Amino acid sequence: MRKQIIAASMATIMAVSLAACSVNTAPEATTTQETAKAAAQESNAATEAATEAAGDAKEYKVGIVQFMDHPSLNQIETNVESELDKLSQDLGVTFNYKDYTFNGQGDASVLNQIASELISDEVDVIIPIATPAAQVVQAAVEDKGIPVVFSAVSDPVSANLVAAMDAPGANITGTSDFLNTNAIMDLMLAVDPDIDYVGLLYSNSEDASKQPIADAKAYLDEKGIKYIEKTGTKTDEVQAAADALVAEGVDAVFTPTDNTIQQAELGIYEKFLDAKIPHYAGADSFALNGAFMGYGVDYSNLGVATADMVADILNGGSDTATLAVQTFDNGIATINTDTCEALGLNPDDVKSAISSLCTQVVETTTEQEFSK
């Protein structure tokens, strides 16, 4: 450009006076500077616009509150997070859960602290996993206008979380791992029709266990089968309860979807194995941790469905008050083949005995956690 300007000036000198040339060249230089300045401003404006557009992607703060560590609840959290990541890409938004995920470790005071922190962080939604976590979170945020989407709450109505399954009626909804207790009892008798004494092992501090235990008692009463209850709220109490059931000589043990007992399962399953007592429970995680048989929902699907509900509420405009609680087919029986053989049972014979009573029969071995 500089060379072009000089050439133009020389041509002008040949035609007019030096004075006129001086007048004509100065404005041209000024025009060039202004053009460059305008181009720079335009470039800066484009950069700012692009940055602003990138920043326009909506971000939602998603709090996740897990009640305690155990395989089923961990499985739910993992699948909630992976589905939120997928939805972030599909919907062009950001579901930020990494900064707002906590574990209450089964402690109500810790859960309350977590709820207070999430309120202070002004999260857009909270996902409590398991009934005790849902109850603490809902009590903390009910008047704050924060939506709650729970996961793995066995009986949301009895837990006083929702008014009805099809119309929750407030700022809360979610997914339920409702347990068909009679179905588990049917499985128990299918494997051993001669059972006449059943141990009921659960924590009386968990609301989720109350109705299944009542249902189990009603079933056993109708069948004329004797039963005994043993409870524990901490691991050492659960171990003592297991010892008491072994001493009683029960033929089988039933536990509902009880987080306290599940957390202790790795420490008690061998007690039942040594006594040749099969342990039936309301989640596949029990079987993973050594119990003879777990029966219930697929917790991976539960986590995915929970995340989908969160997206429906935050990004799709659904209302928690009218968004029905989701329930699932809980006809999946999980047999621990290690335990089955230790009890002197043939896994194929067990599967044959129960297959007509289940939608699916799955095999597992004793592990700490589900494979990711």
C-alpha positions in Angstrom: 0.0 0.0 0.0 2.9 2.4 0.8 4.4 1.9 -2.6 1.0 2.5 -4.3 0.6 5.8 -2.4 4.1 7.0 -3.5 3.4 6.1 -7.1 0.2 8.0 -7.1 1.9 11.1 -5.6 4.6 11.1 -8.3 1.9 11.0 -11.0 0.2 14.0 -9.4 3.5 16.0 -9.3 3.8 15.7 -13.1 0.3 17.3 -13.6 0.1 20.0 -10.9 2.1 22.0 -8.6 4.0 20.8 -5.5 1.7 22.6 -3.3 -1.4 21.0 -4.8 0.3 17.6 -4.5 0.9 18.2 -0.8 -2.8 18.8 -0.3 -3.9 15.7 -2.2 -1.6 13.1 -0.6 -2.4 13.9 3.1 -6.1 12.9 2.9 -5.2 9.7 1.1 -2.9 8.6 3.9 -5.6 9.5 6.4 -8.1 7.4 4.6 -5.8 4.4 4.6 -5.3 4.6 8.4 -9.0 4.9 8.9 -9.7 1.9 6.8 -7.2 -0.2 8.7 -8.7 1.0 12.0 -12.2 0.1 10.8 -11.0 -3.3 9.8 -9.4 -3.9 13.2 -12.6 -2.8 14.9 -14.7 -5.1 12.7 -12.4 -8.0 13.6 -12.6 -7.2 17.3 -16.4 -7.0 17.0 -16.5 -10.4 15.3 -14.3 -12.0 18.0 -16.5 -10.5 20.8 -19.6 -11.8 19.0 -18.2 -15.3 18.8 -17.1 -15.3 22.4 -20.6 -14.0 23.4 -22.2 -16.7 21.3 -20.1 -19.4 23.0 -21.0 -18.0 26.4 -24.7 -18.1 25.5 -24.9 -21.9 25.9 -27.2 -22.4 28.9 -25.6 -23.9 32.0 -27.7 -25.7 34.6 -26.3 -26.4 38.1 -27.3 -29.9 39.0 -26.8 -31.0 42.6 -26.4 -34.8 43.2 -26.7 -36.1 46.8 -26.0 -39.8 47.3 -27.1 -41.2 50.6 -24.1 -43.5 51.1 -21.7 -45.7 49.2 -22.9 -49.0 48.0 -23.0 -50.7 44.6 -26.7 -49.9 43.6 -26.5 -46.2 44.6 -23.1 -45.9 43.0 -24.5 -47.4 39.8 -27.3 -44.9 39.8 -24.9 -41.9 40.2 -22.6 -43.1 37.5 -25.5 -43.5 35.0 -27.1 -40.1 36.0 -23.8 -38.4 35.3 -23.1 -40.2 32.0 -26.7 -39.5 30.8 -26.4 -35.8 31.7 -23.2 -35.6 29.7 -24.9 -37.1 26.7 -27.9 -34.8 27.1 -25.5 -31.8 27.3 -24.2 -32.6 23.8 -27.6 -33.5 22.4 -29.4 -30.4 23.7 -26.6 -27.9 23.3 -26.6 -27.0 27.0 -24.4 -27.7 30.0 -25.6 -29.8 32.9 -22.9 -29.0 35.5 -22.9 -31.6 38.2 -19.2 -32.0 38.8 -19.1 -29.0 41.1 -22.2 -30.0 43.1 -21.9 -33.8 43.7 -21.8 -35.0 47.3 -22.0 -38.2 49.4 -23.8 -38.1 52.8 -22.1 -41.3 54.0 -25.4 -42.3 55.7 -25.2 -39.4 58.1 -28.2 -37.1 58.5 -26.2 -34.2 59.8 -23.9 -34.4 56.8 -26.9 -34.6 54.4 -28.3 -31.4 56.0 -25.0 -29.6 55.5 -24.9 -30.7 51.9 -28.4 -29.5 51.3 -27.6 -26.1 52.9 -24.5 -25.8 50.7 -26.5 -26.6 47.5 -29.1 -24.0 48.4 -26.3 -21.4 48.9 -24.8 -22.4 45.5 -28.3 -21.7 44.0 -28.4 -24.9 42.1 -31.2 -25.4 39.5 -32.2 -28.9 40.6 -31.2 -31.5 43.2 -31.0 -35.2 42.7 -31.1 -37.1 46.0 -30.3 -40.8 45.7 -32.2 -43.1 48.1 -35.1 -42.3 50.5 -33.2 -40.8 53.5 -31.3 -38.4 51.2 -34.6 -37.4 49.5 -36.3 -36.7 52.8 -33.5 -34.5 54.1 -33.2 -32.6 50.8 -36.9 -32.0 50.4 -37.3 -30.8 54.0 -34.5 -28.3 53.3 -35.6 -26.9 49.9 -39.4 -27.3 49.9 -39.9 -23.5 50.4 -36.9 -22.5 48.2 -38.4 -23.2 44.8 -35.7 -25.7 43.9 -37.0 -28.7 42.0 -36.1 -32.1 43.4 -35.8 -35.2 41.3 -35.1 -38.2 43.5 -33.9 -41.6 42.5 -34.3 -45.1 44.1 -37.1 -44.1 46.5 -39.1 -47.3 47.1 -42.3 -45.8 48.4 -42.5 -42.0 47.8 -46.0 -41.7 49.1 -45.4 -43.5 52.4 -42.1 -41.5 52.8 -44.3 -38.3 52.6 -42.4 -37.1 49.6 -45.2 -36.9 47.1 -49.0 -36.7 47.3 -49.5 -39.4 44.7 -47.3 -41.3 42.2 -49.1 -39.9 39.1 -49.4 -36.3 40.5 -46.6 -35.5 43.0 -48.2 -32.1 43.8 -45.2 -30.1 44.7 -41.6 -29.3 43.8 -40.6 -33.0 43.8 -40.8 -36.0 41.6 -38.4 -38.8 40.5 -37.9 -42.5 39.9 -38.9 -45.3 42.2 -37.4 -48.8 42.8 -40.7 -50.0 44.3 -40.3 -53.6 45.4 -42.8 -56.4 44.7 -42.2 -58.3 48.0 -44.7 -61.0 47.2 -42.7 -61.9 44.1 -39.5 -62.4 46.2 -41.4 -64.6 48.6 -42.7 -66.6 45.6 -39.1 -67.0 44.4 -38.0 -68.2 47.8 -40.7 -70.9 47.9 -40.0 -71.9 44.3 -36.4 -72.7 45.2 -37.3 -74.5 48.5 -41.0 -75.3 48.9 -40.3 -76.8 52.3 -39.3 -73.5 54.0 -41.1 -73.1 57.3 -39.0 -70.4 59.2 -37.9 -67.1 57.6 -35.7 -64.4 59.1 -36.5 -60.8 58.3 -33.4 -58.7 58.4 -33.7 -54.9 58.0 -33.0 -51.5 59.5 -36.0 -50.0 61.4 -34.5 -46.5 60.8 -35.2 -46.7 57.0 -38.7 -45.8 55.9 -38.2 -47.7 52.7 -38.1 -51.0 54.6 -41.4 -50.6 56.5 -43.9 -51.5 53.8 -41.9 -54.4 52.3 -41.5 -56.0 55.8 -45.2 -55.5 56.5 -46.0 -57.2 53.1 -43.6 -60.0 53.9 -45.3 -60.7 57.2 -48.7 -60.7 55.6 -47.5 -63.1 52.9 -45.9 -65.5 55.5 -48.9 -65.3 57.8 -51.2 -66.3 54.9 -48.9 -69.3 54.1 -48.6 -70.3 57.7 -44.8 -69.8 57.7 -43.1 -68.8 60.9 -40.8 -65.8 60.9 -38.6 -63.7 63.2 -37.4 -60.1 62.8 -33.9 -58.9 63.5 -32.8 -55.3 62.9 -29.7 -53.1 63.0 -28.9 -49.5 62.3 -25.1 -49.8 62.1 -22.8 -52.4 60.7 -21.9 -54.1 64.0 -25.6 -54.3 64.9 -26.4 -55.9 61.5 -23.6 -58.4 62.1 -25.1 -59.3 65.5 -28.6 -59.6 63.9 -27.2 -62.0 61.3 -25.6 -64.1 64.0 -28.9 -64.2 65.9 -30.7 -65.4 62.7 -28.1 -68.1 62.3 -28.6 -69.1 65.9 -32.4 -69.3 65.3 -31.9 -71.8 62.6 -34.0 -70.0 60.0 -34.4 -71.6 56.6 -33.9 -68.4 54.6 -33.5 -64.6 55.2 -35.3 -61.8 53.5 -34.1 -58.2 53.3 -35.9 -55.4 51.3 -34.1 -52.6 49.5 -32.5 -51.6 52.7 -29.3 -49.4 52.4 -28.0 -50.2 55.9 -28.1 -53.9 55.4 -26.7 -53.7 51.9 -23.7 -51.7 53.1 -23.0 -54.5 55.6 -23.6 -57.4 53.2 -19.9 -58.1 52.5 -19.5 -58.6 56.2 -22.4 -61.0 56.8 -22.9 -63.1 53.7 -20.3 -65.7 54.8 -22.2 -66.1 58.1 -25.3 -67.2 56.1 -23.1 -69.4 53.7 -21.5 -71.3 56.6 -25.0 -72.0 58.0 -26.4 -72.9 54.5 -29.0 -70.1 54.8 -29.9 -68.4 51.5 -30.3 -64.6 51.7 -32.9 -63.1 49.4 -32.9 -59.3 49.0 -34.5 -56.5 47.1 -31.6 -55.3 44.9 -29.0 -56.9 42.6 -26.3 -55.2 44.6 -26.9 -57.7 47.5 -26.1 -60.6 45.2 -23.0 -58.8 43.9 -21.9 -58.6 47.6 -22.5 -62.2 48.4 -26.2 -62.7 49.0 -27.8 -65.7 47.3 -30.4 -63.8 45.2 -31.3 -60.2 44.5 -34.5 -59.2 42.9 -35.6 -55.8 41.6 -35.1 -53.1 39.1 -32.1 -52.4 36.8 -30.4 -49.5 38.6 -28.5 -48.5 35.5 -31.9 -47.7 33.8 -33.0 -46.0 36.9 -30.1 -43.5 36.7 -30.7 -42.8 33.0 -34.4 -42.2 33.5 -33.7 -39.9 36.5 -31.3 -37.7 34.3 -33.9 -37.6 31.5 -36.5 -36.3 34.0 -34.0 -33.6 35.1 -33.6 -32.5 31.4 -37.4 -32.5 30.9 -37.8 -30.2 33.9 -34.9 -27.8 33.3 -34.7 -27.7 29.6 -38.1 -28.9 28.5 -40.4 -27.0 30.9 -42.0 -29.9 32.6 -43.6 -29.2 36.0 -42.5 -31.4 39.0 -46.0 -31.1 40.5 -47.6 -32.9 37.5 -44.7 -35.1 36.2 -45.5 -38.6 37.4 -43.0 -40.6 39.4 -41.6 -43.3 37.2 -41.6 -47.0 38.2 -40.0 -49.9 36.5 -40.2 -53.6 35.9 -38.7 -55.2 38.9 -38.8 -58.7 37.6 -35.1 -59.2 37.3 -33.6 -61.9 39.5 -29.8 -61.9 40.1 -28.2 -65.1 41.3 -24.8 -65.2 42.8 -23.4 -68.4 41.4 -20.5 -68.6 43.9 -23.0 -68.5 46.7 -25.4 -70.8 45.0 -22.7 -73.5 44.8 -21.5 -72.9 48.3 -25.1 -73.5 49.5 -25.1 -76.8 47.7 -27.5 -75.7 45.0 -27.1 -76.1 41.2 -27.4 -72.7 39.4 -29.2 -74.3 36.5 -31.8 -75.9 38.8 -32.4 -72.6 40.5 -32.9 -70.8 37.2 -35.3 -73.5 36.0 -37.3 -73.2 39.2 -37.7 -69.4 39.1 -37.6 -68.6 35.4 -41.4 -68.5 35.0 -41.6 -66.0 37.9 -39.1 -63.5 36.4 -38.8 -61.3 33.4 -35.0 -62.0 33.4 -32.5 -64.1 35.4 -29.0 -62.7 35.6 -25.9 -64.3 37.1 -23.1 -62.6 39.1 -20.3 -63.5 41.4 -19.1 -61.9 44.6 -17.5 -58.5 44.0 -17.1 -55.1 45.6 -18.7 -53.1 42.8 -20.4 -53.4 39.5 -18.2 -53.2 36.4 -18.2 -49.7 35.0 
